[in-house]
């Protein structure tokens, strides 16, 4: 499933390790290191950075959407995925 991170951008939910608020110095440092290393993906469209999504490939996706909102979306997507009917396997005879 995809997590909408704003402005028609999405991240594969299964690859997300963390969604963090950007207001701490270590997170700002992490953004700079990702930028220098080529692992930063900017999904803000020039707006203020409000959250950072860290993936299992060490990429950092910066978003203009609040971390709390992204976390709620993440949880909502997981609930929707759980409610989907699963394909039944044919019974063995």
N, C-alpha and C positions, 0 to 999 in steps of 0.2 A: 504494500500500500504506500501511497505517497502522502507526505505531509506538506501542505501548502505553507510556504514561508513568506508569501507576499509577492505582489506584482507578477502574478502568473509564473512563479518559480516554485519548485517542489523538490523535496529530498526523499529518497527511499527510506521509509520508516525503519526497516530492518537494519539499516546501516548506521543509525544514530546511536551514539554512545552517551551523549549528554546535551542538554539544553541549558545554557547558563546566562545569567544576567550580566551585562557588560560593565557594571558600575565598580568593579574592583580592579586594582592595579595588576594582579596576576593575570586576569582575563585580558586586559589591554595589552600586556606583554605577550600573551599567547597570540593575539591577533597580529602584532608586529612580527613575531617570529614566523607565523604562517605566511604573512605577506612577503617577507624576505625569502622564504623557502619555496614560494610558488604554490602553497597549499591553501591560499585564501580564495574563497568564492564570495563575491559581493552580490547580494540579492537585495540591496537597499534602494537601488535606483536614485542614489544621491541623498537619501533621507538620513536622519540620525540613526546610528546603530543602537538597537535596544536589546538584541539577543545574539548569542553565538551558538550555533549548532555544531557539535564536534562529531565527526564520523569515525568509523572503525579504520578508515584509510588515512587518518590523521589530517584530513581536510577540515577547515573551519569555514562554515557558511555564516556570514553575517547577515542579519535580518533587521528590518525596521519595525518588526512586530514584537511586542513585549514577550518575554520568556514565559510568563504565566499563561498568556493566550496560546502560545505554541504548545505548552504542556497540556492544556485543556484539549486542543485539537488532536494531539497525539493520543490522549486517552479516549477521545470520542472515536477516532479511527479504529483503535483496538477493539472497542465495544462493538462497532459495526462489523468488524471482521469476524468476531466471535459469533454474531447472530446469523451470518451467512450460512445457508444450508450447505453442508459438505457433500461432495460427490460420494454416492454410495458405491462401494465395490460390489461387483457381482458375487452372489453367494456361491460357494463351492459345493458341489454335490458329491 
